[in-house]
Amino acid sequence: MLPCGVIRTLFATSIVLLTFAAGCSGTKSDSASKQTQTSVVASPTLVAANPTFVGAGCSTPRPHAAGDFDQSITSGSTSRTYILHVPTGYDDAVRAPLILSLHGYGFSAKQMVDYAKFGALGDQRGAIIVTPDGSGTPRHWNWRKAPNEPDDVQFAKDLLDKMATDLCLNDDRIFVAGFSDGAAMSRILACDLPKRVAAIATASSPSVPCVAAVPMIAFHGTADSLIPFEGGVVPPAVGGGGTFPPVRRSVSEWARALGCDGLANISRLGQAVELSTYVHCPLGDGDALLYTEIGAGHTWPGSAPLPAEQFGPTSADIDATTTIWEFFAAHPLAH
């Protein structure tokens, strides 16, 4: 049973079709993945709420016009670009939350803005959204920390430092959300910046070589052919490739780093969504969640569909953006 503090919206109310031009570059689960409990429990009780993140005002006024702004910053002697969304009604006397939104392999910041649609939600909830561009061709994130590529952890730190200087920011409400390659980078930022990142969200994420005591909500389709749900070898043409464990095992290991049980309670939410809730966490159940999209591919649930022949079907049974926000609302930075 989920605690009332973890709030979720389970079904998308609409899907807006858009033209999306993006370049992009099961096996049987092993015994470790079978550690996940397989019994089905009742669906969680939904809690209607309108969470806010307001805090005391900043000592120095930091006014800024609302809207989307194409920006650049020098990080590690390299000019890097990002899109800043300042919410409608931004008030420099109120400390605002921030979501760092990271695109997938071969995508761009502009495509991620259109795909995840955090900006509209940020306007409703008063959140600042920062959507940076990766580097290279195709664009990607250096989550493997290759020495001959830009240091993307430092880039994130530089971005957050600039936001804290330019805007009235709530330091306890800094979140990272990513898709695919950007999801892997989200995990790396949680590992490297655990005293700065309050919680993360991942969709269609590769596994990474670290875990952190940072709350995580994850989404993954069972028909993902790029990062297979049951794990396996991924060719280099897919985000650099690699051998990845089953998704359940990867999330279970993250849950254990949080101090939760490695076994999940599993709820069936309709016919096409399964929710794994990791329990007995130090701060309460649900600090790690996995939404399994039955039959969905390598996508962001509830978004406009990507080309199905390349990415597979997109789930319309859950709205990842809204669900992520409500998870973030329940998880300020732990002190």
Helices and strands as residue ranges (DSSP letters): G 33-35, E 40-41, E 67-75, E 78-86, E 96-102, H 109-116, H 118-125, E 128-132, H 152-166, E 169-179, H 181-192, E 199-203, E 216-221, E 232-234, E 242-244, H 247-257, E 264-268, E 273-278, E 288-293, H 308-311, H 320-329
